[in-house]
Amino acid sequence: MPGENAAAQSFPMARAARCPLAPPPELTRRAETDPVSRVRLWDGSTPWLITRHEDVRAVLADPRVSVDATRPAFPHTNAVSKARDTHMKTLMQMDAPEHTAQRRLLTPEFTIKKMAALRPRIHRIVDDLIDTMLDGPKPVDLVQAFALPVPSQVICELLGVPYSDRAFFQGVARTLVMDELDPGQAMAASEALNTYLEDLVAKKNAEPGEDLLSTLTVEQFRTGAMTPREIATLGQLLLVAGHDTTAAMITLGTIALLTHPDQLQAIRDADNPAVAADAVEELLRYLSITHTEARRVAREDLMVGGRLIRAGDGIIAVKSTANRDHTVFPDPGRLDIHRKSRHHLAFGYGKHLCLGAALAREELQVVYSTLFRRVPTLKLATSPDELAFDENAVFYTVRELPVTW
């Protein structure tokens, strides 16, 4: 059968140099001709690859599918993720009812209303960073000058983590999302960040503030519901995921818009905030930055796309090809900021829909509606062909983006 014959193909797959923002050609081919098939991972395991929108959404919402990384045959991204996820369970590796209980603690803190209330502060952060960038030398690396500091400052203020310590936690985040390091290094970095956050919980306990870590300390630690280590582990997830993903979206979104000047012009000239909102959804669909995709394991037998997936089989749900499914998004390889793309799967689907989706949307809407208006002549300071895209990380991006104006 086609899916079985594909077992020798390794995953993740290489992207085409001429189309670095598109999914790998082999993934696109499978979505068209062999949508439920086998791939081979770094450890020799052969999980199922699910590539079409309907099937990916069904898998992500199916209670018979588990995110528990300690289950046999769970398709770990690499040795680093296996070491981390089997020793430190976070919200992302929890099934119900454990997942339901912990998510219930956080959901009130990440509501659309609360995230919208942060918009003025996000605007100030964005404007201050642009002011600094315009006052400095050019060309400049947009990643370090803007794309990384925006979400880092926002998540630090939300959690109550001193932004002055950013070099430390950004270094840990870099270690945890790469596919090149010794698992021991990653575990040591993760442990150092947990220790740092535990110390911070102790400070919050002595002098609570208005931030999320203070809220968790007062409502969970003081009541005996959570230990400092449990709060630290949760904080690590929010801190790492809360800045690295959005930084990658700001970076790749800027590349996409600078290489599609008609789309960029439409954003720059728009007075209606709905234009920026639609643009964010389309860029999320178009870019799908989670390079390693969504990992799961079947708890029971289930049929997906006409194929039988047995209990215990690993599953990789490919959001990047789901978001380029022509039956859902006509002409999916075309960037169109006026497209209604809200039903994309960039944030996942079902019970594990990204908790920070509303925050990311606020940040991205402010960034795209402000950066190009305030710096109307912004352009790449190098050829797009010379950009070094990082395919050895969980989140696909470039680590350096030279721009000028």
N, C-alpha and C positions, 0 to 999 in steps of 0.2 A: 504494500500500500504506500502511497506517496509520503504520508507522514512518517512511516517507519524508515523509508529510504533516506530521509533527511537527517537521520540520527547523527551522522558523522560531522555535520556542520556545526562549528563552534559558535557560541554566543557569549557576549555581545558581538555583533558583526560590524565590520568597518563601513563607515560612510564614504560616499563618493567625494573625492577632492573637489570636483567641480560643483557639487551641491551640498556643502557642509551643513546647511540648516535642514535638509531633508532627511527622513529616516534612511537607514542603509538600504541599498537597492535590493538585497536579498530578502529583507523583511517586507518590502513592498511587493516583491514577486510572490512571496508566500501568501500575503494577504489576498492576492488576486487568484492564485491557483491552488494553494494548499494551506488554508487558513488555520487548521488545527494540526500541528505537526510536532515532531521531536527535534530537539537540539542537544548538543553536548556542552556541558559546562566545564569549568576549570578543574573540577575534581572527578571528571569522568561520568557524572550522573547525566541522565537524559530526560529532563522534564518535558512537559508539553508546552508548546508555544501557541498562544491564542492571539490572533491578529486582527479580527474584524470587530467593528464597533458593537454590534449586537451581542456577540459572544463575550467580548471583554466586559461589557456592562453586566451581563448575566453572571459571569464568574465572580466579579467583585461584589455582587449583591447576594450570592448564594451562601446560606448558612452552613451548607455542607463543605465549604471551603474554608481552610484555616490559615491564619497568619502566624501561628505559633512556630517560631524558628527552631524550637527544640525537637520538633517531630522528625522522625526519620524521613529521609528523602526530601526535606525542605530544600528548595533550590537556592542556596546561599550565593550571594553575588561574588564573593571571594573569601580567601582565608581570613581577612581582617573582619569582614562582616560576620562570618561564622563564629569567630572567637568572641566578638562583642555581643552578638545577639543571643548566643546560648548562655552567656554569663550575666547579662544585664538586660532583663526584660523591661521594655518600655511599652507605652500605649500602642505603638505600632506593631508589637508582637503579641498582643493580647486578644483572645477571643472572648465572646460573651460567656458568663456574666461579668468577668473581671474587667473587660474592656468597657462595658456599659457603666459600671460603677465609677471607674476612674475618669472616663470622659464626662460623666455627669458633673464632676467637680469643676471641670474646665470650661464646659460649654457656656455657662453664664458670663465668663470673662472674655469670650471671643464672639459675642453676638454682633450682628450687622450694625445695630444701633451703637454699641460701644466702640466698634472699630471706626464708624463714621465720625464719632466724637473726637477721634484722634487726628482727623484730617488737618485742622489748623496747625497742630504741632508738626505733622509730617511736612506740611508746606514750609514751615519755618526751617526745618532741617534741610530740606531740598534747596531752598533759596540761599541759606547760609553756605552750603557746600558749593553752589554755583558761583556765589560771590567770591569765595576763596579761589576757586578754579580760574575765574576770569581775571583775578588780580595777580595770578601767578604766571610762570613761564609756560610757553607752549612750544611743541606739542606736549600733551599730558596723557598719562595712563588713566583712562576713564574708570577702570576697575578700582584702582586704589584711591582716586580722587573723589569718586562719586558713587559708583554702583555698589561697592561693598560698604562704605560708611552709612548710606541711607538706611538700609534695613538693620544694620548693626546698632545704630543709635536708637532706632525705634524699638527693637526688641529689648535692648538694655533698659530703656526707660520703662517699658511695660513690665518687665520681670523685676526690676530693681537691682540690676547688675551694673556696677560702675563701668562706664564706657572707657575709662582710662585703662582698664585691664584688657582691652580688645585684642592686643597683640597675643596675649596668652590664649584666649578662647578661640580666636580665629585660627591660631596655629593648631590647636586641638581639632577643630572642625576640619581643617585641611587634612590632618592625619586620618580622621575617621572616614572620609569620603573617597580616599584614594585606593587604588588597586595595586600599589607597588611596594607597600611597606610590610615589614615583619609584623605578624599579629601581636607579638609581645610589645612592640612599640606602641601600637594602637591601644592596647589594653592599658598600658602604663599612662598614656596620655588621657584616656577616658577616666582612669582612676584619679589622676591629678585634678581633672576638672570636677569630678564628684566631690573630692576632698575640699576644693575651693568653694563649691556651692554649699556643702555642709557647714563650713565656717560662716558663710554668708547667712544661712538659716539661723545660726546661733545669734548673729548680730541682729537679725530681724526679730528674733524672739525677745531680745533685750530692748530693742527700740523699733517697733513696727512702723512701716511707712504706708503709702497708698498703693504699693505695687503688688504684683501677683505673688511673688515669693513671700511677702509679708502676710498676704491673705491666707495662703496655704499654711504658713507657720502658725498663725493664730487659730485658724479654723480646723486644721488637721493635726498638727503636731501637739498643740496644747491640749487637745481633746483626746489624744492617744490614738487617733485614727491612722496617722502616718508617722513613720520615723523620719529623722533628718535625712537619712540615706535615700529613702523613697522619694522625698521631696526633691533631693538633689538630682536623682536619676530623671525625674520628670522635668526638672529645670534644664538638665543637659539636653534632652530631646528638643525642648522648645527653643533653647538658645542656639543650638547648632542648626536645626532645621529652619529656624526663624530668620536667619540672615543669609545662609548659603544659597538657598533656593531662589529667593527674591533677587539677590545679587546676580545670579546667573541669568534670570529673566530680564533684568535691566540691561545687562551686557549684550545678550543675544538679541533682545528686542531692538536695541539701538543699532546693531549691525543690520538687522532685517530692514529697519526703516531707512537707514542711510543708503542701503542698496536698492530701495524701492522709493525713489524720490516723489512719485505721485502720491503714494500713501502717506508719506511724511508731510507733504504739503497739505493734505486734507486734515491731518491732526493739527498742524500749526495754525491753520486758518480758521479752525472751528471755534465758535463761541458757545455751542451747546455741549455741556458736560457729557451728554449721552454719547457723543462721538468718541471721546476718550474711553468711556466705559466699553463701548463696542470694540474699539481697537485693542484693549487689553484682552478681551475674550478671544479675539481672532489671533492675537500673538501667542496666547497660551495654547490655542489649538495648533497653530502653525509650528510652534517650536517644541512643545512637549519635552521639557528639559531633563526629565528623569531617564537618563540614558540606560540604566540597568532595568527599568520597567518594574511592574508590580509583581512581587513573588508570593506564591501561595502553595498550599499542599491540600490535596483532596482528603476529606475525612470519611467520605462515603463514595460509592460509585455514582457517577453522573455522566449525562450525555451533553456534549458541547459541540455544536456545529456538525452533528451527525456522527461524532466519534465518541467511543466509550472511554472515559477516564476512570481508572480504577482507584479505589481507596488506597491512599498511601503514595499516589503519584504526585510528583512536583508539577507546578504550573507557573508559567510566566505569562502574565497578561500584558500585552504590548499596547500601551496607550498611544504611542507615537503613530502607529499605523491605524489604530482605531480612530484617531483624530484626523486621519487622511483618507477615511473610507468614503469613496465617491457616492455610495448609496445614501449617505447622511449629509455630506458636504460636497455639493457639486463643484467640479474643477478644484479638487482639494489642494493641489500643488500651488495654487495662486493665492498670494496674500491679498486679502480684501478686507480692509478695516470696517467696511459697511455691512459685512456679512453678519448675520445673527448666529453666533457660534456658542451661545451659552451652554448648549448641551454637549460641549466637549468633555473629555475625561482627564484633562491635565491634573486636576485635583483628586482624581480617583472617583469612586462611586460607592454608594451604600453606606454601611455603618462606619467604614474607615475613610470616608471623605475627609480630606485635609482639614484639620481643626482650624488652621490659620488662613483658610481661603479668603475670608472677608478682609483680614488684615492685608494680605498680599494684594488683593484687588485695590484697596485704598492706596497703598504705596505706589503701585504701578500706574494707576490713573493719575496721581499727582505728578509722578516722574515724567510720564510721556506728555502730559499736557503742559508741563512747565519747562522742561529742559530745552525743547526745540523752539519754544516761543522766546525764551530768554537768550538762547544762543542760536539764532536763526541760520547762521553760516556754519554750524557744526559740521565737520566732515572727518572722514578717516584720514589719518596721517600716514597711512601705508596702504598698499594694495590689498584688497580683500583676499587675494590669493596667498598673501604672506602671513595672514593671521594663523596662529598656532592653536587649533582646537584641541581640547583636552578630552580624549576618549578613554582615559584611564581613571575616571571618577564617576561617582554615582550621578552627579548632575553635570550634564554636558555644557561646556562653556569655553571661553578663552580666559586665560589667567592675566592677559595683558591686552588692552585695547587702546592703541595710540590714536588720539584725536587732536584736531586743531580747529581754528575758526578764523 
